[in-house]
Amino acid sequence: MDIHHVRYFLAVCETRNFTRAAEKCHVTQPALSRAVQQLEDEVGGLLFRRERNLTHITDLGNLLRPRFQSILDELSGVRQEASRFLCLEDAHVKVGIMCTIGPRRFTGLLTDFNMRHRGVQLQLVEGVPSKLSELLEEGEIDVAIMASSDRFPERFDVTPLFRERFMLAFPPGHRLCQYDAVPITAIDGEIYLRRVNCEYWDYLTELCESSGVKTQISYSSEREDWIQNMVAGGLGICFIPEYSAVIPGLQVRPVVEPEVTREVCLVTVAGRRFSPAVATFVGAVKSYGWAAPHSGIDMRRSAADTPPLPQ
């Protein structure tokens, strides 16, 4: 039994005539008759009674007709869904985003992609690099956008997108406001608020130690908004990436001597074939104008521009 047998059977049911059914299916009448006979052999009984120019559906034919129609409708639906997927009319892409990456650099990309490919739905999955790498390898996400203080594993294809500096954030009126760029040695003795999900934490810790800088960690949090609010409230300072979304009330300056940067990359599994939607998104990411100027954190903020510290 194959789908042509089912289609020919349903055509005879509709036309009640083998010749007209053959014309409808664009086959010869003998070919259609043979297919119906083969279907009858498969099911073990007659589906039609042929009486000269009249064709009647048997009880067995009436019993099986809804089932065969359901099969044909299901196959048609499969073909339509596949066509919409391949034509980017109803497709999904799961994009892993490292949780410390701010949205400032990506809004333009997402807006442009949405306007060009409205049939592709992007699902953003947030996580730390180790978790995103695991999801990527297991196929739970299609691509990842992340950075690493170490080399990425060889099983991944990595495309650098843009370079991002690390900044120091502190409250208005803080002594670090005197600097246009803050030397790492200037934070010696400060109270530090640790961003737990910072993938550069070990690197930054080693940098402070090698520079003879000691800080006191008073709070740790996985949530960027909590850390930033505590900094704004005068509870300490912290490192944050340049393109983070920053709350009002923060002063920010780049770190220098040495400058600390990270490279944000598009990461995929080497050798894995992309669906049309994923391939389209990957192409859009790679061709986007990352080198063009983008607005980072506004370092011109002053105490006068931000709310006073709570009393």
N, C-alpha and C positions, 0 to 999 in steps of 0.2 A: 504494500500500500504506500502511495506517495501523495503529495499534495495535489498533483494533477488529477488523480483519481477523485479526490474529494471535490475539486473545483468542477470537474465534468459532471459529477453526480448532482451537485447543487444547481448547475445550469439546466440539466434535464428537469429537475424539480420545478424550476422557475418557468421554463418554456413548455413543458409537457410534450416535447417533440425533440427527437434525437438530431434531426437535421438542423433545426434552428439552434439547438444547444451547441452543435459543432460550429456553426457560423459565429455564434457568440464567443466561443473559446478560440476561434481562429485555427481549427484543426479539421481534418476530414471526418466525415461521419463514421466511416469504418474504424478509424483510430479511436474516436470517442466511444463507440460501441464496445470495442475490445477493452478499453480502460474500465468501463462500467462493469463488464463481465468479470474482469480481474478483481474488482472491488467486491462484487457479489461472491466470488470464490473465497475472498479473504474473510468476509463476515459470515459466510456459510448459509446464505439464503438470498432469495430474489429481492431486489429493491424496487423493480418496476415490473408491471404487466404490460406487455406490448400487444395491442389489439389493432392491427392495420395502422390507421393514421392516429389512433388514440393511444396515449401512454398514461398509465395509472400508477401512482405510487403505492407500493404495498404497505402493510402495517409495519413491517420491519423497516422499510424506507422512511415512513413517518416517524418511527421511533428514533432512528439514527440521524435524521435531518438536523434537529437542533444541535446535536453534538458536533456534527461535521461543520455546521455553520459557525459554531463557537471556535472550532479549530482554525477555520479560515480567517475569522475576524481577529483571532489572537495573533496569527502570523502576519496579518496586515498591520496590526498595531505594532508588532515588533519591527517591521520594515519601516514604518513611519517614525518610530522613536529613533531607530538607527540613523535614518536620513536626517532628522532634526539634529541629532548629536553630531554627525559628521559634517553637517552644514553650519554648525555653531549656532543653531536655533534653540537648543535646549541642552546645554552642556554645563558641567560643573568642574571647577578647578579648586583644589585644596592647597592653600599657600601657607606654609609655616613662617611665622614672623617671630624673630627673637624678641623677647619681652622688653628688652632695654632699648629697642629701636623706636624712636619717636616717629609720629606720622608726618612730620613736616616735609620730608623729602619725597614721600610716597603719594600724597594726595593728588598731585598733578598726574602721575602715572595712572592711578586708579580712575581718575575722572576721564582721562583720554581713552583708556581701554574700554570703559563702560560705554562711552559714546560710539566707539567704533564696533563694539561687539556686544550689543545689548542682550543677545541670547546666551551669553556665557555668564554664569553666576560664580563669583569668587567667594570662597569661604576662607576667612583668615583664622589660623590656628596659632595661638600664642604659646611660647614655651622657651625654656633655656636651651642653649646649644646641644647639650647631651640628649635632651628629650626630643628635640627636633630631628637630630641625626637618627635616633631610633625610629621615630615615626616615618622618616623618609626612607630608611632602609626597608622597613616593613611594608611600604606602600600605602600607609595610612594618610600621608600627604603627598602631593605631586612634586612640589618644589619647596625650597626653604630659602629665606633671606636672613642671613645671620653673619656674625663675625666671630673670630676666635683668636685668642692670644697665642695659640699653637697652630701648627700646620693641620689642614684638614686631611682626613684619611684618604688614601689613594683610591678607594672605591667610589669617591665622589668627583664629579666634574664641578669646578669652581670658577665662576666668572666675577672678578672684582667689579663693583659698581661705583662706589665713591669712598673717599677718605673722610674721616670724621675726627675732629679733635676732642680731647677730654677737657672739660671746664671744671673750675671750682665754683661751688655755689655757697653763698653765705648771706646772712641777714643784712639789711640796711644799717649803716653806721658801724659796721664791723671794721676792724683795723686793716683788713685786706682790701678795702675800698681804695686805698691809696695807689694800688698797682693797676696798670693797664693790662699787664700779664703777670701772673703770680709764679715766682720761682718756687720749685718744690720745697726748698729749704725754709720758705717763709711760713709754712704751715706747722712747723715744729711746735709741739706743746698744745695744739688745738684739740678740741673735742670733736671726734669724728662720728658721723652717723652712717652706718654701713648699709649699702644697698645689696641685699643678699644675692640677688640675681645677676650682679655685675660679673660678666665673664672675664674681666680684667682685674678682678680683686687680687689674685695671687701676684700678678705682675706689678700692680700698684703697691702692694705691701712690700715686695722685694725692692722696688724702686725707692720707697721711703727709707727702708733699712740701709740700703747702700749709700744713701745720701745723708745718713745720720739723723733722720727725721723720726721723731716719736710722736704718735698721736694716741689719744685715749678714746676707745670705742665705748660710747655710752648707750647707743640704741642700734638695733638691727631690724630690718623689715624687708619683706618681699615686695611690698607695695611702694611704688615710686611716689605716689601722691602723699603717702604718710611721711616719707623721708623729706620731701620738699616742704611740706607744711611744718614739720619740726624744725627744719633749717630756717624757714621764714620766721618761726617763732623764737629764734635765738638760742636753740638747743645745741647747735654745733654746725659743722660744715660738711660738705660731701663732694665727691667727684660725680659729674654727670656728663653724658655725651652731648656734643654740640647741638644736635638737632632734636633734642628732647623737647617735649611740650612743657613749658615752664610756667608755674603758677605765679600770679602777681605777688610781689613781696620778696623776690629773690634778687640778689646781686650775683652776677656771673662774670668770670674772667678766664681766659685760656691759661692752661698750665704750661710753663716753660722751664728751661734749664733742668731737665730736658723737656721738650714738647712730647706729649703723649697722644698718640693717634690710634685709631683702629680702621680696618678696611672692611666695609660692609660688602658682602658677596651674595651672588645668586648661586645656590647649591642644588645640584641634581645628582641622581645616581648614574654613574658611568655605564653606558651601554643600554640603559633602559629605554624602550621605545615610548614616545609620547603619543597620547591621543591628540586629535586635531586641536582641541581646545587648549590643552597644556602646551602644545607646540606653538600655538598662536600667542599665548601669554608669555612664554619664554622668549619668543622673538620680540615681543613688545618691551619686555624688561631690558633685553640686551641693546635694543635700538633707542631706548629713551635717552634724553639729553642729560645724563647725570653730571657731565662736566660743566654744564651751564651754571651760572651763579644761582644759588638758592638761599633763601633767608634762614640763617641759623638763629641762635639765641641772640636777642638784642642786648649787647653789652653796654649800651649807653644809658641804661636805667640808673637812676640815682635815688637816694633816700627820699627826695622830694616827690618822686614819681610813684612811690609805693606806700602802702599803709604803714603807720607807725607800729612799732612792736607793742604787743599787749603789755599792760602794766601788771 
